[in-house]
Amino acid sequence: MSDFSETLEEKVERLEYYIDLLRDYIVDQEHFIFWDWAISHRLNREEVRAIIDVAKEYNMKLLHSNEDNQDLSLEAFTEEIKKILTVRRSDASFEVDKKFVLQMIRRLSNMKICNQLADFYLKGK
């Protein structure tokens, strides 16, 4: 039983997307480890794009922010990710919590998408 409802067409589209991701992953597994993570969590193209967009947005805010980063808390970022992943999912097979988000950030940082974000959340800066 699927953890969210999707039509046959959506499932085929998601699987075709995974094939595209796997092509990159095969070439450089360390660099594209986020693709593996996205596939293992059954994320679709829109969810992956939205996650990357939010990560880039927070990364840019960190690049251009002063030392007071109250609005860039891990809790706020986690809520943004939770919104993305609960749009179509009634009962996800994973919990979107701080641990989940930190795993995601680690993998995104390998792709050089959000280095500032990784430094800020993973190294406690």
Contacts in CASP RR format, 6 or more apart in sequence:
PFRMAT RR
TARGET T0000
AUTHOR 0000-0000-0000
METHOD contacts of the structure
MODEL  1
MSDFSETLEEKVERLEYYIDLLRDYIVDQEHFIFWDWAISHRLNREEVRA
IIDVAKEYNMKLLHSNEDNQDLSLEAFTEEIKKILTVRRSDASFEVDKKF
VLQMIRRLSNMKICNQLADFYLKGK
3 42 0 8 1.000
3 89 0 8 1.000
3 91 0 8 1.000
3 92 0 8 1.000
3 93 0 8 1.000
4 88 0 8 1.000
4 89 0 8 1.000
4 90 0 8 1.000
4 91 0 8 1.000
4 92 0 8 1.000
5 88 0 8 1.000
5 90 0 8 1.000
6 14 0 8 1.000
6 88 0 8 1.000
10 44 0 8 1.000
13 44 0 8 1.000
13 45 0 8 1.000
14 42 0 8 1.000
14 44 0 8 1.000
14 45 0 8 1.000
17 44 0 8 1.000
17 45 0 8 1.000
18 39 0 8 1.000
21 32 0 8 1.000
21 35 0 8 1.000
21 38 0 8 1.000
21 39 0 8 1.000
22 35 0 8 1.000
22 39 0 8 1.000
24 32 0 8 1.000
24 35 0 8 1.000
25 32 0 8 1.000
25 33 0 8 1.000
25 35 0 8 1.000
25 36 0 8 1.000
29 36 0 8 1.000
30 110 0 8 1.000
31 110 0 8 1.000
31 111 0 8 1.000
32 110 0 8 1.000
32 111 0 8 1.000
33 107 0 8 1.000
33 110 0 8 1.000
34 104 0 8 1.000
34 107 0 8 1.000
34 108 0 8 1.000
34 110 0 8 1.000
34 111 0 8 1.000
34 113 0 8 1.000
36 107 0 8 1.000
37 103 0 8 1.000
37 104 0 8 1.000
37 107 0 8 1.000
38 47 0 8 1.000
38 48 0 8 1.000
41 94 0 8 1.000
42 93 0 8 1.000
43 51 0 8 1.000
43 85 0 8 1.000
47 84 0 8 1.000
47 85 0 8 1.000
50 84 0 8 1.000
51 81 0 8 1.000
51 84 0 8 1.000
51 104 0 8 1.000
51 108 0 8 1.000
52 108 0 8 1.000
52 113 0 8 1.000
54 77 0 8 1.000
54 80 0 8 1.000
54 81 0 8 1.000
54 84 0 8 1.000
55 105 0 8 1.000
55 108 0 8 1.000
55 113 0 8 1.000
55 114 0 8 1.000
55 117 0 8 1.000
56 113 0 8 1.000
56 114 0 8 1.000
58 72 0 8 1.000
58 77 0 8 1.000
58 80 0 8 1.000
58 114 0 8 1.000
58 117 0 8 1.000
59 113 0 8 1.000
59 114 0 8 1.000
59 115 0 8 1.000
59 116 0 8 1.000
59 117 0 8 1.000
61 69 0 8 1.000
61 71 0 8 1.000
61 72 0 8 1.000
62 69 0 8 1.000
62 72 0 8 1.000
62 116 0 8 1.000
62 117 0 8 1.000
62 120 0 8 1.000
63 116 0 8 1.000
65 72 0 8 1.000
69 120 0 8 1.000
72 120 0 8 1.000
74 98 0 8 1.000
74 101 0 8 1.000
74 102 0 8 1.000
74 121 0 8 1.000
75 98 0 8 1.000
77 101 0 8 1.000
77 117 0 8 1.000
77 121 0 8 1.000
78 96 0 8 1.000
78 97 0 8 1.000
78 98 0 8 1.000
78 100 0 8 1.000
78 101 0 8 1.000
81 96 0 8 1.000
81 100 0 8 1.000
81 101 0 8 1.000
81 104 0 8 1.000
82 96 0 8 1.000
85 92 0 8 1.000
85 96 0 8 1.000
86 92 0 8 1.000
86 96 0 8 1.000
94 100 0 8 1.000
101 121 0 8 1.000
102 121 0 8 1.000
102 122 0 8 1.000
105 114 0 8 1.000
105 117 0 8 1.000
105 118 0 8 1.000
105 121 0 8 1.000
105 122 0 8 1.000
106 118 0 8 1.000
106 122 0 8 1.000
108 114 0 8 1.000
108 117 0 8 1.000
108 118 0 8 1.000
109 115 0 8 1.000
109 117 0 8 1.000
109 118 0 8 1.000
109 122 0 8 1.000
119 125 0 8 1.000
END
